[in-house]
Amino acid sequence: MALAYFNGKIVGMDDPVIPIDERGHQFGDGVYEVIRFYQSKPFMMKEHLDRLYASAKAIKLEIGKDQAELEELMLELAAKSGLEDADLYMQATRGVAPRNHLFPKCPASISMTVKPARHLPAEVRSQGVKVVLLKDERWQNCYIKSLNLLPNILAKQEAFEQNCFEAVLVRDGFITEGSSTNTFIVKEGKIQTAPLSNHILAGITRLAVKEIAGELHLPFVEKSFTAEELYAADEVFLSSTSSEVLAITSADGRKIGGGRPGAVTKKLYENFQLKTK
Ligand SMILES: Cc1ncc(COP(=O)(O)O)c(C=O)c1O
C-alpha cells in the first residue's frame, strides 16, 4: 500500500498535511531524492544519502537528522508499505514559517512517499525512445538536487508534446543531461558522458553505469560532447533511478544506430539488472 510521511507522522497519500506556510510549497526551498527499492532492498542507499546531504549543505539546509537516522526512517516507511518494488520519494525543506525570503529559525520539514515502482512498458524498453534536444535553461547549480524543477518540467513537457520521451539539454554547444536523466553516447565501443560539474546532476544510476563499464572493461570517458557527436553516435542511452538504462534510438527525428537499441546499451542494462538482485 502506498504510504506517506510528514514530520514524524505516517499518513495516507491523500491526507492534507502540508501547512500553507511550508517553504517547499511556497519557495521550492529544499532538496530531494528518489530511491528505488528492489525486492524490499534500497538500491545504492548510501550514495543517495551522501548526495542528499551534499545538496542540503549546498543550500545551507540543516536536515536535523543524521544519515543513519534518516536511513532508518526511510527503511521503516518502506517496510510499513509492504511494497517490495517501490519508489521512495523524500524531500527536506527549510520548514514551516511565515512567508519571508530570509531563512527562518525553525526545524526542517521532512516528507516522504513510498509507492509501487513504475515500470516502463516492455516495448519501450525493447524499441528504445525518442528524444528532442532543447536549450538548457536551468540555473548554474544543477549538481544540487533542488526542488526547483520548473525548467526541467517545461523541457519534459515540450519533449512530450513533440512525441518524445525525454528532452536532452544543450548548454553552450554541449550536451549536459536530460530533464531527469543523464545522457550517454557510445562510439566505436567507447562510452562517453558529460563530466561531473555544476551543470549536471551526479546521477546515482550514472555512477552504477560507470562501475559496470569498469567491471566489463568497457572504455568509459567523462568528456563533454556536442549535438553533432550525439547524432553520429553508434548508440545513445539515458540513465536514471526510474528508467534505469534505456536506449535512445532517435534524436531530433534522426535515427541513431539504425533506430534499434545497441549491443553496449543492452549489455549495460542486463548488468544493471544483475546489480539490483
Ligand atoms: C536532472 C537529472 N539528471 C539526472 C538524473 C538521474 O539521477 P539518478 O540516476 O540518481 O536518478 C535525475 C534524476 O532525477 C535528474 O533529475
The ligand as an ORCA input file, in Angstrom:
! r2SCAN-3c Opt
* xyz 0 1
  C      18.449     16.440    -13.865
  C      18.657     14.997    -13.541
  N      19.719     14.352    -14.051
  C      19.949     13.051    -13.798
  C      19.083     12.304    -13.005
  C      19.360     10.854    -12.749
  O      19.784     10.673    -11.434
  P      19.612      9.280    -10.685
  O      20.312      8.255    -11.531
  O      20.278      9.485     -9.386
  O      18.154      9.007    -10.590
  C      17.962     12.935    -12.442
  C      17.049     12.183    -11.586
  O      16.053     12.658    -11.122
  C      17.749     14.309    -12.706
  O      16.684     14.957    -12.194
*
